[in-house]
C-alpha cells in the first residue's frame, strides 16, 4: 500500500490549533503586555498569570507562527502584532473580531496555561491512559488515531535503520501495531513485540492478523512505570516520551538501556521541536496539546533528547528527519 500524506487533514488540523493559540494570546493580552517593553518568559509569565513551566512553549509557538520575535530569550511584538493586536491601538485593533467570532476556542488552553489543568480532568498522564483503556470504544478510537499519526513515520523508519543487523524489536506504546507492521513487511527476518497496557491487546491482535503478521508480531501487556521493558535488539518509542514529565522520560530511556544488548538501538520519534524553537510550529503546538491534556507532558528538541540519551548511557547519538514534521533520535548501547 502506497503511503499518501494526509496533507489536507494536517493543514486543517494545525490551522485550527494555530487559531486556538492565537485566540488564547488575545485573551491573555500578550501583545498588549509587550507594548510596555520587551520581556523574557519568566517576566511575561508573571505579568500574564501563566505557569512558568508552560509559558515558554506557548510564547515560542507564537514566535514560530510569526506573531512574536525572540532575541536572546527576550520577546517583542512584530510590527503587525503591535499595530493590530494591541488593545491600546484603538484605530487599528483587530482583536475583538477574533474574540467575538472564535473566543471560545481559546478557553481551555488559556485555563491550562494559567493553572496547568487538564481539560479532561486527569491529574496525570497515567490517569489519562487508564481512563482511555478502560473503555473499549475509546480505546479503539485512540488506537486508530495513533495508527494514522504513525503511518508515514513508520514507513520511513523501515528504510532509515540498518535492520539487517538486528533480529528483534519492541514497539513501546504500540497501539494497533502499525509501526511494527511496516517493519515486519519490509524486513521478513524481523520479529516484533508490541508493548502496551493490556487494554490495547484486542486492537493490536486484530490489526496485525489482518496484515498476515500474527506469527511475527506478539503483544505483551504491561505497565512500563511498574515493570521492565521486554528484551529486544531495538527499542522504539514513538509518540511516547512527550506524554510524560522529565523524570519518567529518563526512567523510560533507562528501561530501554537495560532491555538492549550491547550494540542495540533505542529509537525515539516525535514531531520534535527544532533546536532553535522557532520553526517547527507543529512540535510546539503538540507540546501545548500535552500541557492541555496530559499534565506534566511536554515536547522537546533533538538536542534535549540527545542529552537525555547520554545521561542514560547511550552513545553514537544522531537525529534525522523522518516524514512531515516528525524526526527521530537514535542512540546505541
N, C-alpha and C positions, 0 to 999 in steps of 0.2 A: 504494500500500500504506500503510495506516494505521500509524503508529508507536506501538507499545504498550510502555510502560516495563517492563523486566524486574524488577518490584517484588519478587517473591518471591525470585528469584535474588540480587538485591542485598542483601536482608535476611539471607539465609542466608550469603552470601559474607562480608559485612562483620562479621556476628556471629562467624563463625569467626575472622576476623582480630582482632577485639576480644578474644576469648578467648585467642588466641595472645599478644597483647601483655600481657594481664593475667597469664597464666602466667609469661611471661618476667619481669615485675616481681616476682612472688613468688619465682622462682628467684634473682633478683639481690638480694632483700631490700630493695627500695626503701622500702617502708612502715616496716619496722623501722629502717632507717637514719635516716629522717626523724623518728623519735621522739626522736632525740638533739638535734634542733633544726632550724629552717628552714635551707635551703641553696640556693645558686644552682646552675646547671647545671655549671659547672666544678668546684665543690666536690663535688657528687654524683658526677660522672663519676670523679673521683679516688678517692672512697670506695668506689665500686662496681666500679672497674676497667673503666670504659667508655671508648670513644673519645670525645674531646671534640667531634668532628665529628658523630657520630650521636646523642649524648646529648640535645641539645635537641629533636629531632623525637620521640624516644621519650618524654621527660618531658612535652612539650606534648600528645602523644597521650593520655597518662594524664589530663591536665587536661581535654581535650575529652571524654574518656569519663566524667568526673565522679569520678575516683579521687584526684586531687590538686588542690590550689589553687595558683595562681601570682599573686603580687603584687609588682610592680616587679622581676620577674626572680628572685624567691625562691620556692621551692617548699615547701609544707607538706602534711601529710595532711589529708583531710577527717575529720570526726568518725567516719564509718562506717569509713573506711580505718584510722584509728588504733585503733578498737575491735576490728575483725575481722581485719585483715591484718598486724598487728604480731606477730611471733613471741613477743614478751615478754608478751603478754596471754593467759596460758595458759587462762583460763576461757572466753574468747570467740573465740580464734583459729580461723579457718576455712581458713587457707591449706593445711593438709595435705590437706583434702578435694580441693581443686583440683589440687594437685600429684600426688596419688595417682591421680586419675581422668584427668587430661589433661596431666600434666607433660611428656610427650614433645612436645606441640605447641609448646612454647617453646624447645626445644633449639637449633634452627638460628638462630632470631632472637637468642637470648642469645649464642650464639657469634659472630654477625655484629656485634652491638653491642660486644662486647669486642675483637674482632680485625679488624673491617671485612673479613670474609672472605665471599666469595660462596658460597652453598650449592651452586651448580653448578660451582664451581671456576674460573670465569672470572676473569681478573685485571683485566678492563676491560669496559666496555660493548661496545667494538669486538669483543673476542674472543667475547662472548656472541652477538652478531648474526652473526658469521662462522660460529660453530658452528650456530646456528639455521638459517641459509640454506644450509648445506652439505648438509642432509638434506631431501629432498622432502616426506616425511610431516610432519616437524617444522615445515617452512615452511608447509605447508597448514594445520596446526592453529593455528599462531601467527597467520596471516592471518585465519582465521575468527574467532579471539578478538578481533582488532583491529577487525574489521567490527562485531561485536556491541557492543564497547565504544564505538565511534564513532557508532553508528546514530542515537541520539537527538540528539547534538550536531550531527551532520551535517545532520539535518533542520532543526534550529533555525538553524544557520549560513546555510542557504539563504534564510531570512527576515530575518536581522538586519543584513545589509550592503546598501549601495546598489549592487547588482550591475549595474544599468543603466548605470553609469558605466564599467564595465570589460568587457574582451573576453576576457581570458585569466587563468588561474590555474595555479599549480604546487602540488600537494599533496606536501609533503616527508615521506618515510616513509609512502608511500601504502598499503602492504599490498595488499589486494584492490581498493582504489579506491572504497570505499563512500561516503566524503565527497564525492568528485568526482561520483559518480553522482547523489547528492542535488542537487548544484549544477547539473549539466547538465540533469537532468529538469525542474527548476524554472525554469531560465533558458536557453531554446533558443539564445540568441545567444552563449553562452559556449563556449569550447574550453578543455580542461584537459590538463595534463601530470601524470602520476604519476611521481614521482622516488623511487627506492628502490634497494637493492642488486640486482644482476642476477638473483639467485635469486627475486625477487618477481615477475618478468615473467609467468610462466605463470598464476599465480593472478590477477593483475591483468587480463590479457587475457581470461581465461575469464569473470571476473565482469562486466567492462564489456560484453563481447559479449553475455552473457546478458540484459543490460538494454538491448540495442539501441543502444549508445553507442560502439561500437568506432571509428567515424569521427570522433568528437569527443574521445575520451579516448586519449591517446598515452602509452605507457610509455617512460621514459628511465632506463636503468640507470646507476648511478654510485655514487660514494662521496663524500659531502659533506665528509668530512675531507680529501679529496685534490683535489677539483676544484670549480669554481664551480657554483652552482645555475643551472638554466635561467632565462632571462629571462621574466618574466610581469608582468601588472598587479597581481596579488595573490599573495603567498607565504603558504602555510598550514603551520604547524607544529602538528599535533595529536598529543598524547601522545608528543612527541619530545624537547623540551628537558629534561624531568625525567630522562631516561636518562643525562645527561652531567654532568660537572663544570662549574664556573663558566667556566673558560677556553673549553671547547667551546661552552657556551651562548652566550657572547659572540661566538665565531667564527661560529656559525651565524646569529646575528642580523646580524652584519656581512656575511655572504654574502647574506642576504636584501636588505639595503640596496643592495648592489651589483647585484643582479638586477632591481631595480624601477626603473621610470621615475619621474620627478618626479610626485608625486600618487598613486603606487602605495601599496598597503597591505600590511603584514605582520599576520597573524592568528596568535596563539598561544592554544591552548586545552588545558586540563587540568582535573583536579579540583583547582583552586587552593586552597591553604590560605588561610583568611581572614586578614586583616591583623593581627587580634589573636591569631591562633594558638591559639584556644580553642573554636571552634565547628564548623568543618568537619572532623570526625574522619576522613572518607574521604580528604581530602587528606593528612592526617598519616599515616594508615595506608599510603597509597600511597608516601609518602616512605620509610617503613620498608621497604616491599617493594623499593624501589630499592636501599636500603642492603644488603638481603639478597641481591639477585640481580645488581645492576649496580654494582660498586664505583665510587665517585665520583659516582653519580647521586643526585639529591635533588629533592624538590618544593619549591614556593615560593609566595609570596603575590603578589597583583596588584601591590602596591607594589614588591616585588622586581623583577618583570618590567618594570614601568614604568621603574624606574631603569636596567635593562639596555638597554631600548629607547632611552632618552635618551642613554646612553653610546655607542650605536652609530649615532646620528644621526637618530633618528625624533622626530617631533613629533605634536601633536594626539592624545595617547595617552589611551585610555579603556578601562575594564574593564566587562564586562557579563555577567550570568548567562546561561547557555545552556540547560542542561537537567540535572535531577537535581543532582548535586554539582559539575557542571562549569561553568566560566566561561571567557570569552575576554578577552584583552587585545589591543587593536588599535592600531597605530601607523602614521603616514603619513610617507612620504619627502618 
